[in-house]
Amino acid sequence: MRRVLITGAGSGIGLATARLLAAKGFRVYGGVRKSQDAEALRALGVVPLLLDVTQEESLLQARRLLEGEGLEGLVANAGIAVAGPLELVPLSAFRQVLEVNLLGAFATVKGFLPLLRQSRGRVVLMGSVSGLVALPLAGPYAATKFALEALADALRVELLPFGVRVVLVEPGPVATPIWERSERWAAAYLEPPPPGTEGVYGRYLEVARKMARASAKRGLPPERVAEVVLKALLDPRPRARYLVAPKGWRTLLLRHLPEALRDKLLARFLA
Ligand SMILES: NC(=O)c1ccc[n+]([C@@H]2O[C@H](COP(=O)([O-])OP(=O)(O)OC[C@H]3O[C@@H](n4cnc5c(N)ncnc54)[C@H](OP(=O)(O)O)[C@@H]3O)[C@@H](O)[C@H]2O)c1
């Protein structure tokens, strides 16, 4: 494993992963959308690539650049978080999160698979515990991450005969800019609330804000996830899934509760 492409390498988990892999001597290509992010990556010894995962042409150009070089690892990490009470989330925002987190990850894998098949390389998909438990107010985001679980399961088996391994990394809350960004977007589309819903979900918005701020504050450092990505890339016998959650983190226990009880507990947070 020598050459690895990471999408969404301009901040958060992608940036921490790019930094770690470059420090370990990999040739790292970091997908970014802004020239200042490209400069910051260059300073770390990472080769920046202008790459928007929702633009096929952008993916095609990046692949052309790498065709002469080869690629052994792909980390499909780019993502956004769209949150809020589902009734209030505009369809356009829901479409956007599907476009980036699900279709963008799919388009990235599809775009670089010819190179990865040649090298019998490895795909790491950035999932989330939101792909295992869907919490209220995180519906659109969780929908993309649940779908990513399905994509990973199908892809893993399809690529087995070619020696290309597919791994999902599933972090719990991580302290990255994603939370603040999601709060900013939510404010833009939820405030003021759409006509006819004024006051209906008032408290929900406050809860969503509190949840985002708590996750941003108490989340794992992105470097922890980067280390797990490194492991997922290098393990001689990689697991299908690598969970990365803070010690004692209990949200995942919700999966094992009877649904009626789980719903009651969660609804309490909204009341
Ligand atoms: N933070 C968490 O708690 C957490 C937990 C579990 C999973 N994750 C997942 O981890 C991944 C990285 O998130 P993060 O927390 O590190 O957030 P982040 O700091 O906001 O990073 C997200 C990155 O994705 C990029 N991106 C967004 N839209 C893109 C597009 N259309 N094309 C290419 N790149 C795009 C962003 O680039 P710009 O700066 O140009 O927008 C940014 O570099 C996401 O898939 C997220 O779902 C995060």
PDBQT file of the ligand as one rigid body, heavy atoms in Angstrom, charges set to zero:
ROOT
HETATM    1  N1  LIG A 301     -17.645  14.371  13.001  1.00  0.00    +0.000 N 
HETATM    2  C1  LIG A 301     -18.333  13.316  13.377  1.00  0.00    +0.000 C 
HETATM    3  O1  LIG A 301     -18.864  13.251  14.498  1.00  0.00    +0.000 OA
HETATM    4  C2  LIG A 301     -18.495  12.147  12.438  1.00  0.00    +0.000 A 
HETATM    5  C3  LIG A 301     -18.975  10.933  12.972  1.00  0.00    +0.000 A 
HETATM    6  C4  LIG A 301     -19.142   9.851  12.123  1.00  0.00    +0.000 A 
HETATM    7  C5  LIG A 301     -18.841   9.972  10.780  1.00  0.00    +0.000 A 
HETATM    8  N2  LIG A 301     -18.382  11.151  10.290  1.00  0.00    +0.000 N 
HETATM    9  C6  LIG A 301     -18.109  11.226   8.849  1.00  0.00    +0.000 C 
HETATM   10  O2  LIG A 301     -16.781  11.600   8.624  1.00  0.00    +0.000 OA
HETATM   11  C7  LIG A 301     -16.651  12.227   7.353  1.00  0.00    +0.000 C 
HETATM   12  C8  LIG A 301     -15.850  13.509   7.496  1.00  0.00    +0.000 C 
HETATM   13  O3  LIG A 301     -16.576  14.418   8.311  1.00  0.00    +0.000 OA
HETATM   14  P1  LIG A 301     -15.879  15.396   9.349  1.00  0.00    +0.000 P 
HETATM   15  O4  LIG A 301     -16.538  15.176  10.641  1.00  0.00    +0.000 OA
HETATM   16  O5  LIG A 301     -14.423  15.319   9.246  1.00  0.00    +0.000 OA
HETATM   17  O6  LIG A 301     -16.459  16.802   8.804  1.00  0.00    +0.000 OA
HETATM   18  P2  LIG A 301     -15.786  18.047   8.115  1.00  0.00    +0.000 P 
HETATM   19  O7  LIG A 301     -14.634  18.548   8.896  1.00  0.00    +0.000 OA
HETATM   20  O8  LIG A 301     -16.901  18.979   7.819  1.00  0.00    +0.000 OA
HETATM   21  O9  LIG A 301     -15.202  17.438   6.762  1.00  0.00    +0.000 OA
HETATM   22  C9  LIG A 301     -15.999  17.083   5.690  1.00  0.00    +0.000 C 
HETATM   23  C10 LIG A 301     -15.189  17.220   4.435  1.00  0.00    +0.000 C 
HETATM   24  O10 LIG A 301     -15.996  16.808   3.318  1.00  0.00    +0.000 OA
HETATM   25  C11 LIG A 301     -15.832  17.753   2.298  1.00  0.00    +0.000 C 
HETATM   26  N3  LIG A 301     -16.950  17.811   1.374  1.00  0.00    +0.000 N 
HETATM   27  C12 LIG A 301     -18.219  18.202   1.602  1.00  0.00    +0.000 A 
HETATM   28  N4  LIG A 301     -18.937  18.162   0.476  1.00  0.00    +0.000 NA
HETATM   29  C13 LIG A 301     -18.086  17.724  -0.489  1.00  0.00    +0.000 A 
HETATM   30  C14 LIG A 301     -18.226  17.479  -1.863  1.00  0.00    +0.000 A 
HETATM   31  N5  LIG A 301     -19.373  17.675  -2.513  1.00  0.00    +0.000 N 
HETATM   32  N6  LIG A 301     -17.148  17.012  -2.560  1.00  0.00    +0.000 NA
HETATM   33  C15 LIG A 301     -15.972  16.826  -1.925  1.00  0.00    +0.000 A 
HETATM   34  N7  LIG A 301     -15.772  17.070  -0.632  1.00  0.00    +0.000 NA
HETATM   35  C16 LIG A 301     -16.823  17.508   0.074  1.00  0.00    +0.000 A 
HETATM   36  C17 LIG A 301     -15.638  19.083   3.018  1.00  0.00    +0.000 C 
HETATM   37  O11 LIG A 301     -15.028  19.990   2.122  1.00  0.00    +0.000 OA
HETATM   38  P3  LIG A 301     -15.377  21.574   2.161  1.00  0.00    +0.000 P 
HETATM   39  O12 LIG A 301     -14.621  22.113   3.346  1.00  0.00    +0.000 OA
HETATM   40  O13 LIG A 301     -14.874  22.060   0.843  1.00  0.00    +0.000 OA
HETATM   41  O14 LIG A 301     -16.866  21.702   2.327  1.00  0.00    +0.000 OA
HETATM   42  C18 LIG A 301     -14.766  18.661   4.177  1.00  0.00    +0.000 C 
HETATM   43  O15 LIG A 301     -13.405  18.667   3.824  1.00  0.00    +0.000 OA
HETATM   44  C19 LIG A 301     -18.090  12.442   6.846  1.00  0.00    +0.000 C 
HETATM   45  O16 LIG A 301     -18.407  11.427   5.933  1.00  0.00    +0.000 OA
HETATM   46  C20 LIG A 301     -18.912  12.295   8.110  1.00  0.00    +0.000 C 
HETATM   47  O17 LIG A 301     -20.219  11.854   7.851  1.00  0.00    +0.000 OA
HETATM   48  C21 LIG A 301     -18.203  12.247  11.079  1.00  0.00    +0.000 A 
ENDROOT
TORSDOF 0
